[in-house]
Structure formats: structure tokens, C-alpha cells
Amino acid sequence: MIHHLVLFKLKPGVDDEKVEWMMRQTRIQLLKIPEVRNVKCGKPVTPNAEWPFFLSVDVESMEKLAVYRDDPNHVKFVEEVIRPNTTERIAIDYEMDPGKDVRYS
């Protein structure tokens, strides 16, 4: 199982209401993708966090992650939700099965 974690910095003017909308859209749009097993997203509980929005997606393998990235729902989500509201991102992929070699996942 691969856990894809992405942290975002927000553009100036993106307020709490917009972040709530982003959270709803993340769940609505990314859960349409068949390869996605789980979606999480959120905002920080502490003020002035360096990365004030995150999303994470679980997929079965690196191959499924590639399919997820190319899925039209994901492309639309990035164009309509992420790019208009964020300035920077950092993405990290994790293998969640103990002892599994990620090269073969």
C-alpha cells in the first residue's frame, strides 16, 4: 500500500471558508478515482502553520499511483482546486506494508 502525502502553502487571500471548500472538493473529486482506496485532507489546528493544507491518498501500488496522477478527475482537481489556491507543495510517497520492497509494489 502506498500513502501519497502532499503539503501545500496557500496563496494570500485564501481564507478559512475557501479551505473548507478545498477540503470538500478534495473528498468529492478524488474519491471518484477507482484506484483511490482512501482520501484524507485537512487544515492545521495551530495558527500560522507553514503548510496550512494537506491531502493524502492511499493506493495499492506505485503503478496505481501513476494511474491516479493521470486520471481526468485528478487533473481537473489540480486545475480547479489546487493551482488557483496554492503557491507551493511538497509531496512524499510512503510504503505502508512492513518488509515490502517499494520497487515491487
MDTraj code that builds the backbone (N, CA, C; nanometers):
import mdtraj as md
import numpy as np

residues = "MET ILE HIS HIS LEU VAL LEU PHE LYS LEU LYS PRO GLY VAL ASP ASP GLU LYS VAL GLU TRP MET MET ARG GLN THR ARG ILE GLN LEU LEU LYS ILE PRO GLU VAL ARG ASN VAL LYS CYS GLY LYS PRO VAL THR PRO ASN ALA GLU TRP PRO PHE PHE LEU SER VAL ASP VAL GLU SER MET GLU LYS LEU ALA VAL TYR ARG ASP ASP PRO ASN HIS VAL LYS PHE VAL GLU GLU VAL ILE ARG PRO ASN THR THR GLU ARG ILE ALA ILE ASP TYR GLU MET ASP PRO GLY LYS ASP VAL ARG TYR SER".split()
xyz = np.array([
    [0.0853, -0.1181, 0.0000],
    [0.0000, 0.0000, 0.0000],
    [0.0893, 0.1236, 0.0000],
    [0.0563, 0.2188, -0.0844],
    [0.1309, 0.3447, -0.0944],
    [0.0468, 0.4577, -0.0362],
    [0.1081, 0.5349, 0.0496],
    [0.0453, 0.6538, 0.1090],
    [0.1112, 0.7755, 0.0450],
    [0.0341, 0.8508, -0.0323],
    [0.0801, 0.9703, -0.1039],
    [0.0375, 1.0917, -0.0218],
    [0.1339, 1.1631, 0.0329],
    [0.1088, 1.2773, 0.1201],
    [0.1571, 1.4047, 0.0520],
    [0.0704, 1.5073, 0.0474],
    [0.1064, 1.6343, -0.0152],
    [0.0716, 1.7470, 0.0805],
    [0.1701, 1.8346, 0.1064],
    [0.1506, 1.9533, 0.1896],
    [0.1528, 2.0751, 0.0993],
    [0.0683, 2.1742, 0.1302],
    [0.0562, 2.2930, 0.0464],
    [0.0691, 2.4218, 0.1268],
    [0.1259, 2.5237, 0.0629],
    [0.1191, 2.6611, 0.1113],
    [0.0084, 2.7296, 0.0318],
    [-0.0658, 2.8167, 0.0990],
    [-0.1804, 2.8817, 0.0367],
    [-0.1458, 3.0191, -0.0170],
    [-0.2149, 3.0582, -0.1234],
    [-0.1989, 3.1925, -0.1785],
    [-0.2574, 3.2941, -0.0801],
    [-0.2042, 3.4156, -0.0813],
    [-0.2638, 3.5203, 0.0029],
    [-0.4121, 3.5365, -0.0320],
    [-0.4918, 3.5558, 0.0689],
    [-0.6340, 3.5752, 0.0475],
    [-0.7169, 3.4476, 0.0535],
    [-0.6534, 3.3324, 0.0587],
    [-0.7295, 3.2074, 0.0737],
    [-0.7682, 3.1966, 0.2211],
    [-0.8974, 3.2180, 0.2476],
    [-0.9455, 3.2229, 0.3854],
    [-0.9989, 3.0868, 0.4310],
    [-1.0469, 3.0813, 0.5553],
    [-1.0967, 2.9569, 0.6136],
    [-1.2122, 2.8977, 0.5330],
    [-1.2993, 2.9839, 0.4816],
    [-1.4121, 2.9365, 0.4012],
    [-1.3626, 2.8674, 0.2739],
    [-1.2630, 2.9234, 0.2113],
    [-1.2063, 2.8637, 0.0898],
    [-1.1377, 2.7314, 0.1226],
    [-1.0687, 2.7245, 0.2358],
    [-1.0042, 2.5988, 0.2760],
    [-1.1095, 2.4912, 0.3019],
    [-1.2195, 2.5275, 0.3633],
    [-1.3291, 2.4317, 0.3847],
    [-1.3803, 2.3803, 0.2502],
    [-1.3952, 2.4689, 0.1532],
    [-1.4374, 2.4300, 0.0184],
    [-1.3344, 2.3355, -0.0435],
    [-1.2062, 2.3679, -0.0279],
    [-1.0999, 2.2812, -0.0810],
    [-1.1079, 2.1419, -0.0193],
    [-1.1345, 2.1352, 0.1091],
    [-1.1457, 2.0058, 0.1771],
    [-1.2629, 1.9253, 0.1201],
    [-1.3773, 1.9897, 0.1007],
    [-1.4926, 1.9196, 0.0430],
    [-1.4619, 1.8717, -0.0987],
    [-1.4015, 1.9589, -0.1787],
    [-1.3698, 1.9227, -0.3166],
    [-1.2673, 1.8101, -0.3245],
    [-1.1732, 1.8090, -0.2327],
    [-1.0737, 1.7019, -0.2301],
    [-1.1436, 1.5673, -0.2162],
    [-1.2324, 1.5578, -0.1213],
    [-1.3031, 1.4313, -0.0995],
    [-1.3945, 1.3972, -0.2166],
    [-1.4714, 1.4943, -0.2629],
    [-1.5668, 1.4705, -0.3715],
    [-1.4959, 1.4249, -0.4982],
    [-1.3917, 1.4977, -0.5375],
    [-1.3298, 1.4707, -0.6660],
    [-1.2347, 1.3510, -0.6640],
    [-1.1550, 1.3377, -0.5596],
    [-1.0559, 1.2304, -0.5595],
    [-1.1159, 1.0935, -0.5299],
    [-1.2273, 1.0895, -0.4589],
    [-1.2915, 0.9607, -0.4331],
    [-1.3622, 0.9041, -0.5567],
    [-1.3709, 0.9807, -0.6626],
    [-1.4257, 0.9315, -0.7898],
    [-1.3253, 0.8430, -0.8640],
    [-1.1998, 0.8476, -0.8240],
    [-1.0941, 0.7749, -0.8933],
    [-1.0905, 0.6311, -0.8413],
    [-1.1109, 0.5323, -0.9287],
    [-1.1214, 0.3934, -0.8834],
    [-0.9987, 0.3421, -0.8078],
    [-0.8802, 0.3886, -0.8411],
    [-0.7581, 0.3403, -0.7761],
    [-0.7421, 0.3899, -0.6328],
    [-0.8135, 0.4924, -0.5960],
    [-0.8008, 0.5533, -0.4633],
    [-0.8763, 0.4700, -0.3609],
    [-0.8043, 0.4276, -0.2581],
    [-0.8654, 0.3475, -0.1514],
    [-0.9071, 0.4334, -0.0332],
    [-0.8392, 0.5483, -0.0152],
    [-0.8682, 0.6348, 0.0983],
    [-0.8191, 0.7750, 0.0664],
    [-0.8940, 0.8756, 0.1107],
    [-0.8552, 1.0161, 0.0944],
    [-0.8695, 1.0846, 0.2289],
    [-0.7692, 1.1614, 0.2637],
    [-0.7754, 1.2478, 0.3820],
    [-0.7239, 1.3849, 0.3422],
    [-0.7745, 1.4855, 0.4091],
    [-0.7257, 1.6212, 0.3874],
    [-0.7567, 1.7011, 0.5134],
    [-0.6925, 1.8164, 0.5268],
    [-0.7196, 1.8940, 0.6462],
    [-0.6436, 2.0236, 0.6522],
    [-0.6722, 2.0914, 0.7619],
    [-0.6112, 2.2212, 0.7910],
    [-0.5489, 2.2128, 0.9294],
    [-0.4528, 2.2988, 0.9586],
    [-0.3837, 2.2893, 1.0879],
    [-0.4703, 2.3378, 1.2037],
    [-0.4404, 2.2852, 1.3196],
    [-0.5091, 2.3306, 1.4406],
    [-0.4315, 2.4427, 1.5090],
    [-0.3081, 2.4641, 1.4660],
    [-0.2276, 2.5737, 1.5199],
    [-0.2224, 2.6880, 1.4184],
    [-0.2306, 2.8103, 1.4640],
    [-0.2270, 2.9228, 1.3706],
    [-0.0892, 2.9395, 1.3063],
    [-0.0886, 2.9999, 1.1892],
    [0.0341, 3.0341, 1.1158],
    [0.1212, 2.9129, 1.0826],
    [0.0601, 2.8011, 1.0535],
    [0.1354, 2.6825, 1.0134],
    [0.2022, 2.7083, 0.8790],
    [0.3215, 2.6552, 0.8629],
    [0.3964, 2.6759, 0.7391],
    [0.3269, 2.6099, 0.6193],
    [0.2651, 2.4962, 0.6406],
    [0.1956, 2.4210, 0.5356],
    [0.0492, 2.4060, 0.5788],
    [-0.0382, 2.5042, 0.5486],
    [-0.1723, 2.5063, 0.6066],
    [-0.2791, 2.4205, 0.5379],
    [-0.2404, 2.3348, 0.4442],
    [-0.3372, 2.2431, 0.3849],
    [-0.2644, 2.1157, 0.3456],
    [-0.3283, 2.0020, 0.3698],
    [-0.2681, 1.8758, 0.3273],
    [-0.3743, 1.7864, 0.2656],
    [-0.3276, 1.6962, 0.1828],
    [-0.4120, 1.5872, 0.1371],
    [-0.3277, 1.4616, 0.1323],
    [-0.3929, 1.3488, 0.1517],
    [-0.3243, 1.2213, 0.1398],
    [-0.4181, 1.1231, 0.0722],
    [-0.3571, 1.0345, -0.0042],
    [-0.4315, 0.9348, -0.0801],
    [-0.3615, 0.8010, -0.0615],
    [-0.4380, 0.6961, -0.0411],
    [-0.3842, 0.5608, -0.0353],
    [-0.4221, 0.4871, -0.1632],
    [-0.3224, 0.4230, -0.2233],
    [-0.3426, 0.3390, -0.3409],
    [-0.2664, 0.2084, -0.3187],
    [-0.2954, 0.1074, -0.3986],
    [-0.2363, -0.0244, -0.3768],
    [-0.0901, -0.0363, -0.4173],
    [-0.0465, 0.0437, -0.5156],
    [0.0892, 0.0258, -0.5668],
    [0.1381, 0.1535, -0.6342],
    [0.2663, 0.1561, -0.6665],
    [0.3218, 0.2698, -0.7389],
    [0.2584, 0.2808, -0.8780],
    [0.2257, 0.1670, -0.9368],
    [0.1580, 0.1689, -1.0667],
    [0.0205, 0.2355, -1.0563],
    [-0.0512, 0.2033, -0.9495],
    [-0.1833, 0.2652, -0.9278],
    [-0.1693, 0.4145, -0.8973],
    [-0.0595, 0.4536, -0.8342],
    [-0.0350, 0.5950, -0.8092],
    [-0.0155, 0.6691, -0.9407],
    [0.0537, 0.6080, -1.0350],
    [0.0725, 0.6688, -1.1669],
    [-0.0616, 0.6831, -1.2393],
    [-0.1469, 0.5830, -1.2279],
    [-0.2797, 0.5897, -1.2888],
    [-0.3605, 0.7021, -1.2239],
    [-0.3531, 0.7117, -1.0920],
    [-0.4211, 0.8191, -1.0175],
    [-0.3785, 0.9562, -1.0680],
    [-0.2502, 0.9772, -1.0845],
    [-0.1992, 1.1077, -1.1271],
    [-0.2492, 1.1472, -1.2654],
    [-0.2692, 1.0479, -1.3530],
    [-0.3145, 1.0758, -1.4891],
    [-0.4662, 1.0735, -1.5052],
    [-0.5368, 1.0339, -1.4018],
    [-0.6825, 1.0245, -1.4098],
    [-0.7431, 1.1625, -1.4370],
    [-0.8406, 1.1735, -1.5264],
    [-0.9033, 1.3029, -1.5563],
    [-0.9615, 1.3739, -1.4342],
    [-1.0117, 1.2977, -1.3367],
    [-1.0640, 1.3596, -1.2143],
    [-0.9525, 1.4265, -1.1348],
    [-0.8362, 1.3640, -1.1306],
    [-0.7226, 1.4235, -1.0596],
    [-0.6730, 1.5471, -1.1341],
    [-0.6621, 1.5379, -1.2653],
    [-0.6161, 1.6523, -1.3453],
    [-0.7108, 1.7713, -1.3261],
    [-0.8405, 1.7464, -1.3300],
    [-0.9403, 1.8514, -1.3088],
    [-0.9285, 1.9106, -1.1685],
    [-0.9120, 1.8246, -1.0691],
    [-0.8959, 1.8692, -0.9314],
    [-0.7760, 1.9627, -0.9165],
    [-0.6636, 1.9256, -0.9735],
    [-0.5435, 2.0093, -0.9667],
    [-0.5688, 2.1437, -1.0335],
    [-0.6311, 2.1423, -1.1500],
    [-0.6558, 2.2662, -1.2248],
    [-0.7572, 2.3576, -1.1559],
    [-0.8607, 2.3011, -1.0965],
    [-0.9698, 2.3815, -1.0408],
    [-0.9558, 2.4136, -0.8926],
    [-0.8882, 2.3273, -0.8177],
    [-0.8818, 2.3449, -0.6722],
    [-0.7412, 2.3813, -0.6258],
    [-0.6428, 2.3054, -0.6671],
    [-0.5077, 2.3227, -0.6141],
    [-0.4367, 2.4443, -0.6735],
    [-0.4210, 2.4494, -0.8028],
    [-0.3435, 2.5589, -0.8635],
    [-0.3980, 2.6984, -0.8334],
    [-0.5291, 2.7203, -0.8357],
    [-0.5792, 2.8555, -0.8069],
    [-0.5604, 2.9011, -0.6616],
    [-0.5332, 2.8062, -0.5709],
    [-0.5330, 2.8405, -0.4284],
    [-0.4021, 2.8149, -0.3556],
    [-0.3029, 2.7581, -0.4222],
    [-0.1779, 2.7246, -0.3543],
    [-0.0576, 2.7827, -0.4271],
    [0.0519, 2.7977, -0.3533],
    [0.1744, 2.8521, -0.4124],
    [0.2868, 2.7496, -0.4179],
    [0.2931, 2.6629, -0.3199],
    [0.3990, 2.5633, -0.3133],
    [0.3421, 2.4331, -0.2626],
    [0.4158, 2.3250, -0.2929],
    [0.3748, 2.1948, -0.2418],
    [0.4975, 2.1086, -0.2199],
    [0.4811, 2.0132, -0.1320],
    [0.5817, 1.9099, -0.1126],
    [0.5059, 1.7778, -0.1082],
    [0.5528, 1.6806, -0.1846],
    [0.4863, 1.5507, -0.1916],
    [0.5846, 1.4406, -0.1535],
    [0.5359, 1.3456, -0.0743],
    [0.6173, 1.2330, -0.0306],
    [0.5302, 1.1078, -0.0393],
    [0.5879, 1.0010, -0.0936],
    [0.5173, 0.8737, -0.1035],
    [0.5800, 0.7747, -0.0056],
    [0.4940, 0.7038, 0.0678],
    [0.5395, 0.6089, 0.1693],
    [0.4844, 0.4705, 0.1400],
    [0.5683, 0.3690, 0.1607],
    [0.5231, 0.2297, 0.1586],
    [0.4719, 0.1986, 0.2985],
    [0.3514, 0.1410, 0.3094],
    [0.2919, 0.1171, 0.4408],
    [0.2952, -0.0288, 0.4844],
    [0.3398, -0.1181, 0.3991],
    [0.3444, -0.2598, 0.4361],
    [0.4830, -0.2947, 0.4877],
    [0.4956, -0.3361, 0.6138],
    [0.6265, -0.3702, 0.6692],
    [0.6962, -0.4789, 0.5875],
    [0.8247, -0.4573, 0.5622],
    [0.9052, -0.5560, 0.4928],
    [0.8870, -0.5603, 0.3427],
    [0.7989, -0.4781, 0.2874],
    [0.7753, -0.4798, 0.1441],
    [0.8743, -0.3876, 0.0734],
    [0.9323, -0.4352, -0.0334],
    [1.0253, -0.3553, -0.1126],
    [0.9442, -0.2688, -0.2076],
    [0.9513, -0.1373, -0.1933],
    [0.8698, -0.0442, -0.2703],
    [0.8942, -0.0597, -0.4207],
    [1.0094, -0.1083, -0.4588],
    [1.0359, -0.1276, -0.6018],
    [0.9424, -0.2290, -0.6644],
    [0.8863, -0.3151, -0.5808],
    [0.7994, -0.4207, -0.6327],
    [0.6533, -0.3999, -0.5950],
    [0.6222, -0.2845, -0.5431],
    [0.4824, -0.2617, -0.5028],
    [0.3993, -0.2166, -0.6201],
])
top = md.Topology()
chain = top.add_chain()
for i, resn in enumerate(residues, 1):
    res = top.add_residue(resn, chain, resSeq=i)
    for name in ("N", "CA", "C"):
        top.add_atom(name, md.element.get_by_symbol(name[0]), res)
traj = md.Trajectory(xyz[None], top)
